[in-house]
Amino acid sequence: MTKAVITAVPQDNLLIVQNLMSRYRIKKIVIVNNENKQYPVGIVTIKDIIKFLVSDQTDRELHEIPVYEAMTKRLTMTYKNDSVIDCAEILLDNDTAISSVIVVEGDSLEKSDLIPNRKIQLSGILTSTDFARFFSENCRGFASVKDYMSYSVFTISINEEVSRAVELMVEKSISQLLVTATNNHSDDLLGILTETDISRVTLAMKSKTLRSVYEYLQIIFSSSKRNNQDSFHEPSLIRIRDIFTPNFHVIYEDADLAEAAKIMIRQGIRGIPVIEPPSGGGKTKNRPVGIISKIDLIKALRDLK
C-alpha cells in the first residue's frame, strides 16, 4: 500500500485539491474529517472533478467550490493486515470507478462495522497503481493479455469536440478514449485521450478570466446561430486533436500480463491499447482490438485466490 496518503478536509476548495494533484502527480485525494484528521470521510478523483464541473450550473471558480460538493462519500475500506488478493476482491465487489481501497487500522472489527461511530484511523491507500506494481513483480507467467483484456473499445475521432469526449467518459465510466481518424473502430490508432488531458481543459474553462477570452473568440469565429451565452460549456474551439496524447504505448494480446503491468507502472498510465499482431511478415497495423487496464490486472489478482 501507499503509506504517505495525501489528504484534504471537506471545506478545502477544488483549487487546493487540484494543486495537490499536480504537485504530487496523483489522481485522487482522500478527504478526512475536520476534527480527526486521520478519519476518512470521502475521496475525490480527477473524474469526480470533471463530472462535477461540467454539471455545475453556478458561476463559481475552483477556489469557490468546497471539495465536499464533488467528492465521493461512499468508501471502500479494509484493514492493513488483509491480503492483497482479498483487497482486490473487495474493490471489485464495491466501486471500481474509484479503483482504490482505503486502508485503516483500529479495533478488530468486521468490515461491515466500518461505520463513522467506530474508532478507526487512516493507515494508507491501495491504488490501482499499487495493485499493478504488485502484479508486475509477483505474477509473471500467470496469464497473457488476451486472458483479461477488455474487447469493448471506445474510440473518438480526432476532429470531435472535447465536450463529446467528456460525455463518453462520464456515460461509459471510463478514463481514456482511443483516438482515430474517424469514429470507425477499424481505423488505425492515432493516439489516446485520458481524463488528465480532459481535466486541463475543463479546469481552465471554469476560470472566469479564461472563459471571457474564450467567449470573445467564439463571437468572432463561431456561427451567428450559436448561443454564445452558454458556449463555454461546450468548448468547440478545442478539438481532440489539440489535447490528445500522440506518443502512446501498444501491446499485443499474446504478451505476458505482468509485462503490461510493468509498462503501465513505468509510463504512469492506466491502460494500454491492444493492437492486431503483424500477419504474414507484413507491416504492423495500429488497429485496436481491445485495451488492457489496471482494473483488468486487479481482476487477474482476484483470480489468484
C-alpha positions in Angstrom: 0.0 0.0 0.0 0.9 3.7 -0.3 1.6 4.8 3.3 2.1 8.5 2.7 -1.5 9.5 1.8 -2.2 13.0 0.6 -5.3 14.3 2.3 -7.7 17.3 2.4 -10.7 18.3 4.5 -14.2 18.7 3.2 -14.1 22.5 3.4 -11.0 22.8 1.2 -11.7 24.1 -2.2 -11.2 22.4 -5.6 -8.3 24.7 -6.4 -6.4 23.4 -3.4 -7.2 19.8 -4.4 -6.2 20.4 -8.0 -2.9 21.9 -6.8 -2.2 18.9 -4.6 -2.9 16.5 -7.5 -0.5 18.5 -9.7 2.3 18.8 -7.1 2.3 15.1 -6.2 1.3 13.8 -9.6 -1.7 11.8 -8.3 -5.2 11.4 -9.5 -7.1 11.1 -6.2 -7.1 12.8 -2.8 -8.5 11.2 0.4 -10.8 13.5 2.3 -10.5 13.3 6.1 -12.7 14.6 9.0 -12.0 18.2 10.1 -11.6 17.3 13.8 -9.9 13.9 13.5 -7.6 14.4 10.5 -7.0 10.6 10.4 -10.6 9.6 9.9 -11.5 9.2 6.1 -14.9 10.6 5.1 -14.6 10.6 1.3 -12.3 10.6 -1.7 -12.1 12.9 -4.8 -10.7 11.9 -8.1 -10.0 13.7 -11.4 -13.0 12.1 -12.8 -15.2 13.4 -9.9 -13.9 16.9 -10.5 -14.6 16.8 -14.3 -18.1 15.3 -13.8 -18.9 18.0 -11.2 -17.6 20.9 -13.2 -19.4 20.0 -16.4 -22.7 19.7 -14.5 -22.3 22.7 -12.2 -24.7 25.5 -13.2 -23.2 28.1 -10.9 -20.7 30.8 -11.9 -18.1 29.8 -9.3 -14.4 29.4 -9.9 -12.4 26.5 -8.4 -11.4 28.3 -5.3 -15.1 29.0 -4.5 -16.2 25.3 -4.6 -15.7 23.2 -1.5 -14.5 19.7 -2.2 -17.4 18.1 -0.3 -19.7 19.0 -3.2 -17.6 16.9 -5.7 -16.2 14.1 -3.5 -17.4 10.5 -3.4 -18.7 9.8 0.1 -19.1 6.0 -0.2 -15.7 4.5 0.6 -14.2 1.0 0.1 -12.2 0.3 3.2 -10.2 -2.6 4.6 -7.6 -3.3 7.3 -3.8 -3.2 6.7 -3.3 -6.9 7.7 -5.6 -8.2 4.9 -4.1 -9.9 1.9 -3.6 -8.1 -1.4 -5.8 -10.7 -3.1 -8.6 -10.1 -0.6 -8.3 -6.4 -1.2 -8.6 -6.9 -5.0 -11.9 -8.8 -4.3 -13.2 -6.1 -2.0 -12.5 -3.4 -4.6 -14.2 -5.4 -7.4 -17.2 -6.1 -5.2 -17.7 -2.4 -4.5 -16.6 0.6 -6.6 -14.1 0.1 -9.5 -14.7 3.6 -10.6 -12.6 4.8 -7.7 -10.1 2.0 -8.2 -8.7 2.4 -4.7 -9.2 0.8 -1.3 -8.7 2.9 1.8 -6.6 1.1 4.4 -7.4 1.7 8.1 -6.3 0.5 11.5 -8.1 0.4 14.8 -10.4 -2.0 16.7 -10.6 -5.6 15.3 -13.9 -5.3 13.6 -15.8 -7.0 10.8 -15.7 -5.0 7.6 -19.4 -4.4 7.8 -18.7 -2.5 11.0 -16.6 0.2 9.3 -19.0 3.0 10.0 -18.5 6.6 11.3 -19.0 5.9 15.0 -16.1 3.5 15.2 -12.6 4.5 16.3 -10.5 3.8 13.2 -7.8 5.9 11.5 -6.3 6.2 8.1 -3.3 3.9 7.6 -2.7 4.0 3.8 -4.3 3.5 0.5 -4.2 0.8 -2.1 -4.5 2.3 -5.5 -4.7 0.6 -8.9 -1.1 1.6 -9.4 -0.1 -0.3 -6.2 -2.0 -3.4 -7.4 -0.3 -3.1 -10.8 3.1 -2.8 -9.2 2.4 -5.9 -7.1 1.3 -7.8 -10.2 4.3 -6.9 -12.3 6.7 -8.1 -9.6 4.9 -11.3 -8.5 2.8 -12.6 -11.2 5.0 -13.2 -14.3 3.7 -16.1 -16.3 0.3 -16.2 -14.7 -1.7 -15.1 -17.7 -1.4 -13.3 -21.1 -3.0 -10.0 -22.1 -5.8 -11.7 -24.1 -7.0 -13.6 -21.0 -8.0 -10.3 -19.3 -8.2 -7.6 -21.9 -11.4 -5.7 -22.5 -12.7 -6.1 -26.0 -15.0 -3.1 -25.7 -13.0 -0.4 -27.4 -14.3 3.2 -27.1 -12.9 5.4 -29.9 -13.3 9.0 -30.8 -12.5 11.0 -33.9 -9.5 13.3 -33.8 -11.8 16.0 -35.1 -14.5 15.7 -32.4 -15.2 18.3 -29.8 -13.8 17.9 -26.3 -17.4 18.0 -24.9 -18.2 14.8 -26.7 -15.2 13.1 -25.1 -16.4 14.2 -21.7 -19.9 12.8 -22.4 -18.5 9.5 -23.4 -16.2 9.2 -20.4 -19.0 10.0 -17.9 -21.5 7.9 -19.7 -19.3 4.8 -20.0 -17.4 5.4 -16.7 -14.0 5.2 -18.4 -10.8 7.0 -18.0 -9.5 7.0 -21.6 -10.6 7.0 -25.2 -8.7 5.7 -28.2 -8.2 8.4 -30.9 -8.7 7.5 -34.6 -9.2 9.5 -37.8 -12.9 8.9 -37.7 -15.3 7.1 -35.3 -14.8 3.8 -37.2 -13.2 1.2 -34.9 -11.3 -0.3 -37.8 -9.3 2.9 -38.3 -5.6 2.9 -37.3 -4.9 4.3 -33.8 -3.5 7.8 -33.8 -3.2 8.3 -30.0 -5.0 8.2 -26.7 -7.1 10.7 -24.8 -7.1 10.5 -21.0 -9.0 12.1 -18.2 -5.9 14.0 -17.3 -5.9 15.6 -20.8 -9.5 16.4 -20.4 -9.1 17.9 -16.9 -6.6 20.5 -18.2 -9.3 22.0 -20.5 -12.2 21.6 -18.1 -10.4 23.3 -15.2 -9.2 26.1 -17.5 -12.8 26.8 -18.8 -14.0 27.2 -15.2 -11.8 30.3 -14.9 -13.8 33.4 -15.5 -10.8 35.2 -17.0 -10.0 32.4 -19.5 -13.7 31.9 -20.2 -14.2 35.6 -21.1 -11.4 35.4 -23.6 -12.9 32.2 -25.0 -16.4 33.8 -25.3 -14.8 36.7 -27.2 -13.2 34.3 -29.6 -16.5 32.5 -30.0 -18.2 35.7 -31.0 -15.6 36.3 -33.7 -15.2 32.8 -35.1 -18.4 30.9 -34.4 -21.7 30.7 -36.3 -24.1 33.6 -35.6 -26.7 31.0 -34.8 -24.7 29.7 -31.9 -25.8 30.6 -28.4 -22.7 32.4 -27.2 -24.0 32.8 -23.7 -23.6 29.1 -23.0 -20.8 28.4 -25.4 -18.1 27.9 -22.7 -19.9 24.7 -21.6 -19.0 23.2 -25.0 -15.6 24.4 -26.0 -15.9 23.9 -29.7 -12.7 25.8 -30.5 -10.8 22.9 -28.7 -10.8 19.6 -30.6 -9.5 16.2 -29.6 -6.5 16.8 -31.9 -5.5 19.8 -29.8 -5.1 17.9 -26.5 -4.7 14.1 -27.1 -1.5 12.2 -26.5 0.1 11.0 -29.8 3.0 9.2 -28.3 1.4 6.1 -26.8 2.3 2.5 -26.0 0.7 -0.5 -27.5 0.9 -4.2 -26.8 -0.1 -7.5 -28.5 -2.6 -9.8 -27.0 -0.1 -12.7 -26.6 2.1 -10.6 -24.3 2.6 -11.6 -20.7 0.1 -9.7 -18.5 2.9 -8.9 -16.0 4.7 -7.2 -18.8 1.7 -5.0 -19.5 1.6 -4.1 -15.8 5.3 -3.2 -15.9 4.7 -0.8 -18.8 1.8 0.8 -17.0 3.9 1.4 -13.9 6.9 2.7 -15.9 4.9 5.0 -18.1 2.4 6.2 -15.4 -0.6 5.2 -17.5 -3.9 3.5 -16.7 -4.2 1.3 -19.7 -2.6 0.1 -23.0 -4.3 -0.3 -26.3 -4.1 -3.9 -27.7 -3.4 -4.0 -31.4 -3.5 -6.6 -34.1 -0.3 -8.6 -34.5 1.5 -8.4 -37.9 0.4 -11.1 -40.3 2.5 -13.0 -42.8 5.5 -10.9 -42.2 3.6 -7.8 -43.3 3.6 -4.3 -41.8 2.2 -4.0 -38.3 -1.1 -2.2 -38.2 -2.2 0.1 -35.4 -5.8 -1.2 -35.3 -7.1 -1.5 -31.8 -8.7 -4.8 -30.9 -9.0 -4.1 -27.2 -7.5 -2.5 -24.2 -5.8 -3.8 -21.1 -6.2 -1.6 -18.0 -5.2 -1.6 -14.3 -8.7 -2.8 -13.4 -8.1 -5.9 -15.6 -5.0 -6.5 -13.6 -7.0 -6.4 -10.4 -9.4 -8.9 -11.8 -6.5 -11.2 -12.5 -5.3 -10.8 -8.9 -8.7 -11.8 -7.6 -8.5 -15.0 -9.7 -5.3 -16.0 -7.9 -7.4 -16.7 -4.8 
